[in-house]
């Protein structure tokens, strides 16, 4: 991910929440003296350690990292304070050939952050053995102007909590405008993967598990307040022409009416709110799923989270036109009910047909809220984000989908 572009690559939202094939490095970086770094070595994924803590900067890590002769200095994109964390971290690993010889790879698909894979060459224990796999971490540089969408401190707390529950990557370090994360040796899903029945079923079960997380703090629904905040911001940053075209005055009333129509205290869970394909990682050997990127996570109706996931099936953020949505790919009734059956069964009890049908109806209604959320996100992003993505056209498609589906969905209810 729109929102934060994609998975261990995307979601500014990538989509879009979620990212095209090339993304310029346009985010301003301001180094600060404080460095945050985990004192523990990076272990296999099943190991869980305390989150990063503060350490004083080391005067021994002052020399700049020199790229190999004749190659572009991609490491120059990494802020100095992040670079110091990386070098210091690698120096604590006994098998790293050269802690300062970090290799930087820009991951594609993110629309809220810039994401880089960092790796180091490791030495073999003996000359006869082949060299081991390189050691890797991720560096996430926060996008500028996205504070209106979410609170970064809250997102970090969520990240740490989810990690401690064994649900996501570990936080290894923090710097002025970003963080260092554990690298998950798994692949990011593709748009086509969401339509694979086996993978879709695994996602459904994982989503049910995620919704059951007991996140500390307020458990109030965030959806409606978020929509009200975003529509006010959209009206503030939009031109008069945009406000008129997208009917922003009407949208405010639509949010209120939709809340009255859909408001419930039942079926509330801890939701990801941006479960597009770029925010799902799969281990090919074990077929286990990891959900990543929690910028928009909060307590919400679980039907909204599922509806948003279904809407994301219309997107493919890795094309020449990543902003274009194809709603012919929205899952049909049979596919939606199959997903919901697996989701409900993940609690250990086989659901009745009526339970599946009822949840399916609720999910369809919440597609309207999903369209409004990301339509407003796109409109605001056009004015606060420098990433090369057609946010306005994306917003236009989501608004069109909202108005087209509104009568159909609400009339059926």
N, C-alpha and C positions, 0 to 999 in steps of 0.2 A: 501498500500500500502502500489518490485521495488522501487521504489521510496520510498515513505515513506510508509511503510507497511500498516496497514489498518486502518481503520476508527476509531471509537474511540478505536481502537485497533491497527490496522496495520500501511503500506506504506512506512516503510522504503521505498521503494516503495512497498507496498503490494498493492502488487503487486500491484504487486509486485511492482511495483510499489509498492507492497503490501505485512501471517505469519503462520508458522507451529504451532503445538500444544505446543511446549515448546521453549522458547527463553532465552538463558543465558544472564545474566547481564554483558555485556562486555564493556560498554562504560565508559571511564575515566571521573571522575567528579572532578572539581576543584572549591571548594567553594570560594565565594568572599564576601566582606563585604557589598556591595550594595544590598538592597532588594527592590523589586518593589511590591506594593500591592494595590489593589483597596480598597478605604476607604468605599465603599458602600457594604451593605449586598447582598448576592446572592438571587435574586428575581426570580419569575417565568419567563419562557422563553420569554414572550411577553414584558418584561421590558428591555429597552436598556439604558446602562449607559456609561459614558466616560470610556476610556481605563485606564489601570493601570498606576499609577504614583509612583515616588520614595518617600520612607519614610525612616527615620533613623532606623537602627536596634534597637530592644528593648532589653535592658539588662535583662529584666525580663523573657526572653524566653531562658535561657541558659541550663536548665537541659535537658538531653537527654530523648527521649520518650522511656519508658520501655514497652516492649511487655508483654502480659499476660503470666503467668507462664506456661511453657510446650508447648508454641507455637513458631513457627519459627519467627524470627524478620524480617519480610518482610519490615518493615519501614526502616531497615538499608540500603535498596537499594535507598532510597530517599536522595539526597544530603542535607547537613546540612542547606544550605541557603534556599532551597525549604521547608524544614521542618519548619523552623522558620516562613516563610510566612504562611504556612498552620495553624500552631498553633495560630498565631496572628489573622488570618482571622476567625478561629472558635471561638476565644475568644470574638469576636464582635457579634456573634449570640447568642441571649438570651436563646435559648432552648437546647444548646449543653450540654450534661451531663459532659463531660470532654474534653476540647479542645486538650489536649495532647494524648488522647486515640484514635489516628487515626488508622483506619483499611486500610491496603494496599492490593490491588488485582492487579496482573500483567495481563494486557489485551493482548491477543494473536493476532498475525497477522501483526505486524508492521515490516517493513524491513528497515526503515530509522531511526526511533526513537524507544525508549522504552516508553511505555505508561502505566500508572498506574491509577487505580480508587482509590480514597481516600474517605473514608466515616466516619462519626461520628454518634454515637447514640444520639437521641434527647429525651428530657423528655416530658412526657404528661402534659397537663395543669391541669388535675385532676386524681386522682387514678382510677376513674371509666372508664376513656377513654383509649382505646388501644394506645400503643405508636405510634407516627407518623413515617412516613417513614424517613429513615436516610438521612442526608445531604451529598451530594456527589459533588466532583469536580474531574477533571482530572489533572494529572501531566505528562507532556511530556518532556522526557530527550532526547536532540538532539543526533543523531548518530555521531560518529567520522568519519572524512575523507570525509564528503559529501559536503564540501564547493564548490567543483568543479561543482556540479549539480545545485546549486541555491544560491542566496544571502539571508542569514538569515534575515538581516534587512529589505530587500524588502519584504520577506515573512511575517514578523510581520506587516508591513504597510498594506499589503493586508488583513491579518487576521483582523486587527482593522477596516479597511474600510468595508469589507464584513459584519462584525458584526454590524456596525452602520447602515447598510442597512437592518438589520433584516434577513440576509441570513445565519448566522452561529453563533456558540457559542461565548460568550464574553471572552475577555482576562482579567483574574483576577490578574495575577501577573507574574513577570519575575525574573529569577535567572540566575546564570552564564552560564549554558549550557542547559537552558530549560525554560518552562513556566507553569503556572497554568491556566487551562481553565474551563469555565462553563461546567457542565455535562449535556448533553442533555438526557432527559428521553425518549428515543426512541431506537429502535433496529437497529443494523447494518445489512444491507442487506446481504443475502447469494448469492452464485453464481447462484443458481436456481432462485432467485428472479428476476434477470435481464431478464429471459425468460418469466416471467409472463406478459401477455398482459396488465393487468390493471396497474401493478407497472411500467412496461416499459413506458406506456403512461404518467404516472405522472413524471417519470424521464425526458422524452422528453420535457414536458412543463416547468419543472424546469430548464432544461438546456437552453432553449430559454430565460428564465428570467435572468439566470446567464450571458449569453452572452451579454445581454443588459446593464449590469452594467457599469457605467461611471467611471472607475477607474482613479484616479488622476495620473498625470505623463505621461511618454511617451506611445504612442499608436502604436509604431512600432512593426511589427511582429518579434517575438523572435525565431521562429522555426529554421530558416536556420543558424543563427549565433550560436545557441545552438548546432546544429548538427556539425558545423565546429569546435567548441570548444571541443566538446566531442570526436570527432574522433582524434584530436591532442592529447588529454589526453590519449585516449585508446592506441595510438601508443607509447606514452611515457612510460606507465606502463606495457604494454604487453611484454611477452617474444617473441623472434624471431619466435618461433614455433606458438604462438597464432596469431601474426600478419600475418603470412603466411596462417594459417588455415582459418582465418576470412577475409582474403583479404583486410586488412585495407588500403593498397595503392589504391586499386580499389574503396573502399568505399568513399574516398575523392572525386574522380571523379563522383561517383554516386550521391553524395549530390549536387554537382554543376549542373549536368544534370537534376536532379529532380526539383531543384529550378527553372531552366529555363522553365521546362515543366509545373510546377504548379503555378508559381508566379502570384499573382493577388492582386489588391488593393480592390477588392470587397469581400463581405462576411467576413469581419474581425470583431471579437468581443473579449470580455474578456473571455478567455478560462481557464478551470480548468486544462486540459492537462493530467489528471491522474484519470479519472472517472471510476475507478474499483469499484466493489460492496462494498468493505470495506470503501469507502469514501462517502457512501450514507447512511443516517439515515432516518428511517421512524417512525412517530408517528402512532401507530396501531389504535388509536381512530379516529384521524382526517384524517389519510392517507396523511398527509403533509410530504414533503421531505425536508431534510436539507443536503446540500453538505458540506463536511468538508475537511480539510487538503489542504492547498493552496501552498505547497512548489514549485510546478511547474507552478502555474498559471501565465498567461501573455496574452497579446494580440496576437492572432494567427488567421489563417483562421478557421472559425467555422466548416468547413468540416473536418479539422484535428481532432478537439476535438470529433466530432461524430464518426469518423473512429476509433479513439483510444478507445472509449467506446465499439464499436462493437468488436474490437480485444480482449478486456478484457473478453468477453463472453466465450473465449476459456480457461480461467484460473479458477482454484479453489485453492486458497491459503490455504485452511484448509483441506488438505489431507495429507497422509503420504509422498507424493511426490509433494509438493506445486510448484515446479519449472516446472512441466510437463504441457504442453499446449495441449489441444485437439481441433484442428481446425475443427473437424466435428461439433463442437458446434457453430461455427461462424454462425451468423444469415443468413438465406436465403434471396433471393431478396424480397419476399413478406413481411417477417418480418421487413426487413430494411425499406422498403417503408412505412409500417404502422407507424413505429417510426417517420420517416421524415414527414409524413402527419400531425401527432399530433404536431410535433415540429413547423412546418410552420404555422399551424392553431392557435398556441398559441399567434400569433401576432394579432389575432382578425379577420383575413380574411381567408376564405377557399382557400387553394392552388389549382391550376390547376394540372392536371396529368403531364403536361410537366414540371412544376416547381418541382414537386416531383422527376420526372425522372432525371432532370438535376442535382439536389442536390445529388441524389443517385450516379450518375456517378462521381461527384467530391469527394464524400466521399470514394468511392472505390479507387480512385487514392491516396488519402492521407493515406490509410492503409499502403502504402509503407513507408511513412515518419514515421508512428507510429512504424513499425518494426525496422527501423534504430535507432530511438531514444532509444528504450528499449533494443535493442541488444547492443548498445554502453554503455548504462547504466549498463547492466549486466556485461559486460567485465571490465569496470572500477571498479565496486563495488567489484568484486572478489579480487581486489588489495587494496581496501581502507576500506572495511567493514568486521567486525568480526562476523556478524550475521550468524547463521547456516542455510545457504541457498545456493543451488547449482547455483550460479550466472553464471558460465561459461556455464553450460548446458542450462540454460534459454536463455543466449545470443545466443548460437548455434541454438536453435529453432527459435528465431526471425530472425536471419540471413538467415536460410534456408527458412523461410516463405517469406522473402523479395525477394530472388532470384527466388523462385518458382512462385510468384505472379506478378513479374515485367512485364514479357512479356505479360501475360494474360491481365493485367489491361491497360498497355500503348498501346498495340496493339488494344484493343477494342476502345480506344479513337481516 
